[in-house]
């Protein structure tokens, strides 16, 4: 299954809150969810905790699940996308700053079943591998070495690594190689985790396989539009 991540920010003249409100209550419901090939769909809104970055690159991320490349192509050729969601994006997002990643998700800590009314929050860590490091070596280190350190973080509820699919490298380099997703019960649990020695260890370990210039962190809440069970 393709797990697509779409990072977006407010267009000039619109506040972050206005952007998120329109995205969640109008765009997601009236336009994007009408694309029938989408099996699951959620909106992650940035929480302005200022734990990592003063000025975020994005104000949220849409997560979309599609069965395969054929259905993804059909979704992009659909009237619901071409005459609906795509046109509506210009009303609320700085589309020239949007980043789209097709990923394969590796679930490393399953955690409790996801629910629509969950109050959990999520930290997303976007990374690009070190210059000169083969992609396969980056993925192997990330999944087999780095993940073991992340799993030791206190209060970690759920943990996945989303690695960019091979199709993004056919004509060159992908802008990013992976997005790490770490869930926590609440903000207090997250803050305690960030103050822990275990989190310090994973930040230090990033230097072994990640280019520090391209690390970006986003703290979000989650809002299911379709799911967590996929629609037929």
Secondary structure, DSSP 8 states (H G I E B T S, - for coil): -EEEEEEE-B-TT--HHHHHHHIIIIIIIIIGGG-TT--EEEEEEE----SS-SS-S-SEEEEEEES-HHHHHHHHTSHHIIIIIHHHHTTTB-GGG-EEEEEEEEEEE--S---TT---EEEEEEE-B-TT--HHHHHHHIIIIIHHHHTTSTT--EEEEEEE-GGGGSSS--S-SEEEEEEESSHHHHHHHHTSHHHHHHHHHHTTTB-GGG-EEEEEEEEEEE-SS---
